[in-house]
Amino acid sequence: MLHWAATFFVIAIIAAIFGFGGIASSAAGIAKVLFFVFLVLFVISLLLGRKPAAS
């Protein structure tokens, strides 16, 4: 399975070299946005989930 993942990664790099760099750049931008949204939601869930139990 790892071999196939590496093969498709190399194919993606070759496709980017042959002119699909704009699409790769857009995908990287979207991934960056999603990563920061994940971080914000993760921090919020940590802060709201750490309430001490009422006695």
Secondary structure, DSSP 4 states (H G I P E B T S, - for coil): -HHHHHHHHHHHHHHHHTT-HHHHHHHHHHHHHHHHHHHHHHHHHHHHHTPPPP-
